[in-house]
Amino acid sequence: MRMIACAAFAAALLTSVPVLAKGSDMSPADLSALKSYSLSMDKITAMQSAMDEAQKSGMGQKMRGTGDDAKSLAEMEARFKAMPAAMAIFAKHGLTAHDAVVMPFALMDAGMCVMYPSAAPKLADRVSPAQIAFYKQHKGELDKMKWLNGG
């Protein structure tokens, strides 16, 4: 449960979770984007560095709620791209707006499936077996990431 809450916190810092709360409310394109996102520890570590820098610069606070009423991942990404200072921080760490928006959701969904296997069938339209396997394989490392654990 801690991982889910923390991933939701990280996602809220960058965008907003409400639009993606129910897979049935998502477009096929958004579901595909979530399910096809490739997780890597390099990207996740880069996200930690970007989040640390964003917090130090004050951008973390400015990014909160950016996607509160967004209707799609594309809209969330567009809003993120409209913040040049935030984009500069993330680009400096090799991350795109797509990474910043989708990565937290992919991790949250994979974590949910790992911690609550009965949830996996309900999330099958938005999480891949590869994402779940990645999460299982790297759980110890993921648990140490501050941005995933509310730090």
QUIWO-V788660 format. One line per field, one symbol per residue. ss: DSSP state (@ for helix, = for strand, . for the rest). psi: psi as a letter, one per 30 degrees, with the letter a starting at -180 (. if undefined). burial: # if it has 24 or more other C-alpha atoms within 12 Angstrom, else .. A space follows every 10 residues. Layout:
BEGIN
ss->???
psi->???
burial->???
END
This chain:
BEGIN
ss->.@@@@@@@@@ @@@@...@@@ ..@@@..@@@ @@@@@@.... @@@@@@@@@@ @@@@@@@.@@ @@@....... ..@@@@@@@@ @..@@@@@@@ @@....@@@@ @@@@@@@@@@ @@@@@.@@@@ @@@.....@@ @@@@@@@@@@ @@@..@@@.. .
psi->eeeeeeeeee eeeebkfefg ejefflleee eeeeffkjkk feeeeeeeee eeeeeefffe effkgegegk fleeeeeeee ffieeeeeee efggkleeee eeeeeeeeee eeeefifffe efgfffklee eeeeeeegee eeffjeffgg .
burial->..######## ########## ..#......# #.######## ..######## #####...## ..######.# ####.##.## #.#..##.## #.#.###### ########## ####...... ..######## ##.##..#.. .##.#####. .
END
